[in-house]
């Protein structure tokens, strides 16, 4: 189906966009009002936009149902400082609880059972239980509109980063598998970044991949290799050639049994290459595929 957003109500636009523009990292924002009263609330319209200068942006949007603004927005306009506490699985339920629309002046730290911890350079407190925290100065609040659902971009410069020692190795590098971050989807749905859900994709960086258009036609048009498989093959920096020393017992069996039937041979070779690619063995997959080119 095609949805023309100009014909949808604000709540419908929010529904579809929040379900498909996902998962989104969560900004668990602690702020204070002009009298120093703390507020704590999560926002999933949030991300990193620059590292030099270090800039993150989150959006406490105007409420769709009644077009009111949130206490967090009021606070950063009065006191332009915020701590962004990153949400991990062990505090996700407390984070969600803090999103209740308590009356102004309510201390969500107390309601959510979380511990205040003094920040080092900004006035709002940090969430002690959070494993990563960003102390930020608010540079600008940019309104995207005055209607319900309109984003209010809080543009923040990160001044200090706190990372739990348990997440750092001897070289001060982060254990991505141990961070256990949580992200927001649509409705009541969340996602958890577990070791089982993580995978790596080698980045081309300064060396250019040859591109799918440079793959041999028999590989590019394969019925057995997916777009992901072709992307892996095309991320090499130069077209591979047959290596005489390459020795693979399973490939030998394929050649032995299917050499008289080209269609079956192609199926078996490409299917085997696909399994190798799924295992991250790109060089081996190339050698297997080149047997049909030789």
Buried (B, 14 or more C-beta within 10 A) or exposed (E): EEEEEEEEEBEEBBBEBBEEEBBBBBBBBBBBBEEEBBBBBBBBBBEEEEEEEBBBBBBBBBBBEEEEBBBBBBBBBEBBBBBBBBBBBEBBEBBBBBBEEBEEEBEBBEBBEBEBBEBEEBBBBBBEBBBBBBBBBBBEBEEEEEEBBBBBBBBBBBBBEBBBEEBEEEEEEEEEEBBBBBBBBBEEEBBBBEEEEEEEEEEEEEEEBBEBEEBBEEBBEBEBBEEEBBBBBBBBEEEBEEEEEBEBEEBEEBBEEBEEEEEEBBBBBBBBBBEBBEEEBBEBBBBBBBBBEE
